[in-house]
Amino acid sequence: MWYDLCFSKLANISELLELVIKNQYLEHRSKVTVQQEFDIAEIFQLPSYIFKQTLRTSKDRFLYVLRQIEYHDIFAPRGVRPQLPVAHQLALTLERLGSSGNTASVCQFLRNLNVATGTVVKVTRRVLEALVLLGPLFLKWPDASQRAEILAVMKNEGFEGCVGFVDGTTFPIFQRPGKDGEVFFNRKKRYSLNAQVICDCNKYITAFIAGWPGLCADSFVFKKMKLHTHPAEFFEKGQYLLADSAYKLSQTVVPAYKAPAAYQQANAKFNFHLAKSRVRNEH
């Protein structure tokens, strides 16, 4: 028995090493039965509201995104085992991204979809990489002609020179990060990441920055954006963004008045109209 070998006075280091090498696993690996085929038509038979609740998008938008990524090189077969269909990979990733806590764990998808845990991780990474590469195609800072259209709309609302709105938001994290966790604990008493989002008068997102700890102030994170550090690349003279009172007044940012100045009648009126226009960014 190997027990005798371990405790025998005759056992030497080389014999023990050989024993360890030959016994790396105490049990045989169990095979997971994975789903070989995925019928996307099945999920499309769900009522629209359940489909959207599950995948966080409409059926038309799902198909649109699928067409954008399905021929990406990352989905090309590279090994003996074929990948899951791209539609399956996209559906799995969207459902996982729309879940939180235990419902987003890889074991949850093992139980519900019979997809191996390792496959869940690989699928998520593939789809995210494909989606990130689409970013520059759909998220762009407006060019001169597009800014002219925005300027015309905002001039009618009393903000001549405004080309957009900036505001901060947070993305909740399920649990405290292992490193520097305290800086992710925000004023709403939850762990999160901070993001700054800029949109135009039509509510299209034109720029953003994300990934800073939730404890960071909106104005602090905004100052890390290239929009702030290199304004000449994005704004012409006299152009600016509207913001709430958390932001600092600058050549390219016009915030609401803070108290006590906000209590003055003229300033209160200005804040009212600013909030009425800036509400686009809240939605």
N, C-alpha and C positions, 0 to 999 in steps of 0.2 A: 504494500500500500504506500501511496505517496506521503501519508502521515508519518510512516516510519522513516522514510527518507529525510523528511524535514527535521526530524528530531534525533536522527541517528548521529552518533559521534563521528561516523565515517563520512557523513555528507560534507562536501566542500563547496566552495563558492561556485565553481563551474557547474556542478551538478544541480545546485539550486537554481542557477540561471537557466539551465536547460529545462528544468521543471516549469519555471514561470513562463518561458517562451511557448512550451507545449500546452499550457493551460491558461491561455489568455481569456477564454470565455468559460464561465461556470455552467452555462446552459446553452443549448442550441438556439440560434436565432429563429424567432417565429415569423412566419410569412403573413403579410397582411393582404387580404383579398381586396384588390382595388377595382374600381369601376372602369371597365375597359372602353365603354362607349357612353356617350352623353347625347341625349336627344334634346336639342335646344328647343324643339317644338313643344316639348312637355312643359317647360317653364313658361313658354309664351301662351299656354292655355290658361294660366292663372289670371284672375281678374286684374285689371290694370292697377288698382290700388294695392293689391298684395304684391304684385311684381315690383312696384315702386318701393314698397316698404321693405322688401327683401334685398333688392339690388340698388336702391337709392337713386334710381333713374327711371325714365319712361321706356317703353319698348322701342319707340322710334329712336330715342337717343342711344339706347344700348346698341342697336344695329348700326347707327352712324359711327359710334366709337369702334365697333368691331371692324367695320370696313376700313377704318383709318389704320388699324394696327395689325390686321390678320396676316399681312405679307411681310411683316418686319423680320429681319434676319434672325432675331433672337428666338423665333418660333420654328426655325428650320431644324429638322432632326439632325442630331450629332452623335447619337449613340445607337445601340442595338434596340433599346426600348423606345417606342414612339411616344411623343408627347401627347398629352390630352388635347383634344380639339381646342382651338383658340377661343371659341365661344364658351367652352367649359371653363377655361382658364380665366377669362374675363369675368364671367359670372361668379366664380369662386372668389376672386380677388375683390370685386365690388361688395360682395356680401361680407367678406372679412373686414374690409375697411369701414363698413357701416355698422360693425359690431363693436362691443366694448367688453373689457374684462374677460371672463371665462368663455363668453360666447364667441370671442375672436381667437381663441386658442386653436392650435393645430389639431388637438385631440377632438375638438368639437366637430371639425370637418371629417375626421376619421370616422366618427360615429355616424354622422348624418349622411355623408356622401361616399363613404368607403374609399376615401382618398388617403394614401399613406401620408404620415406626418411630414416626411422629408419632401414629398411632392408638393404639399401645401406651401412650404417655404419657397421652394424653387419657382412655383407658379406665381406666387405673389411678387417675387423679385423680377421675374420676366415681364409681367404686365406693367409693373411700376416703371421699369426702364423704358418700355415702349411708350407709355403715356408721357413720361417726362420729356422724351425726345419730340413729342408733338407740341410742347409748350410754345416754342418760338413761332409756330405757325398760327396759333390762335390768340396768344397773349402778346400784344405789341403796343408800344407807346405810340399814340396818334401822330401821324406826320403833319406837316404844315397845313395841308388842305383839310385834314380831319379836325385839326385843332380849330381851324377857321369856322367849321360847322358848330363845334362846341361853343366857341366864343359867341356866335350869333344867338344861340339858345340862352346862354347865361347872361348876355347883355339885356335880353328882354326881361330877365328876372332881377335885374338891378346890379349884377356883378360883372361888370365889364372887365375882361382880362382873365376870367376864371376858366381854367381848362380841365378841372376835375376836383375830386374830393378825396381826402385821406382820412382814414380812421384805423384804429387798432382792434384786433379781436384775439381771442385765445382758443387754442385747441386743447381740450382736456386730455390728460394722460391718466391711464388707469391706476397707476401706482407711483409712488415716489421713486425717482431714478436713483440708482445705486451710488452715483458720484455727484456730489454737490446738490443733493436733492432739495435742500432748503431754498435754493434760488429759483426753483420751479414752482414754489408755493405762492400763488398770487393773492391779491387782495380779496378775492371771492372764496378764499380758503379751499383751493383745490390745486392740484398739480397740473401744469399746463405749459404750452409753448406760445410765445407771443408772435403775432403776425401783423404786418402793416399792409393794408390793401388800399389801392387807389383805383377809383372808377370814374367814368365820364358821365355826362348828363343822361346817357341811355342805359346806365347801370352796367356797362361793359367794363370788366377789370382790365386796366391798362398797365399796371405794375404792382408788384408785391415783394415783400421780403418776409421770410418765416424761419423759425428754428431757434430764436432767442428764448431764454428762460422766461417763464410767465411772470416772474417778479419784476422784470424790466419795464420801465415806463414806456408808454407809446412814443413820446417825444425822443427818448434815448434811442430806441430802435430805428425810428425814422431817420435819425441823423446818420445811421450806418448805410442808408440807401444811396445808390449812385445819383439818384435824383437830387439829393441834398448836397453831396460832396462835389458833383460836377453838374450844376444846374444849367450851364450854358449849352449842354448837349441835349437838353429836353425842353427848355423854356426860351421863348423870345422875350425881349424887354417888355415888362408890364404884365406878363402872364404869371398866374399863380394857382395854388390849390386852396380850397376852403377846408377848414378844420375846426374841431371843437377847442375849448379853452385849455386843453391839456398840452397843446402845441405852442411853440414859441413863434412870435411874429418874425418874419424874415422877408426877403425880397420875393420869395416864391411860395410863401405860406401865409394865409390870412386867417387867423383863428378868431373864435368868439371872444368877447370881453370876459374877463374874470371879475369876480366880486372883489372889492365893492364898486368898481367902475361899471359893472354890469347893471347896477341898480339905477343908474342915470337913465332918464327917459329915452334919449337919443340912442344910447348904447343898447338899451333893452330892445328897442325897435330893430336895431341892426341885428342883434342876436336872434330875434324872432324870424326875420327873413332869411338869415344864414341857416338856421336850423331847418327851415322849410325847404330850402334847396338841398341842403346836405343830407337830408333824410334818405336820399337815394342810396347812400353808402351804408345805411343801417340795414337795408334789405338785400 
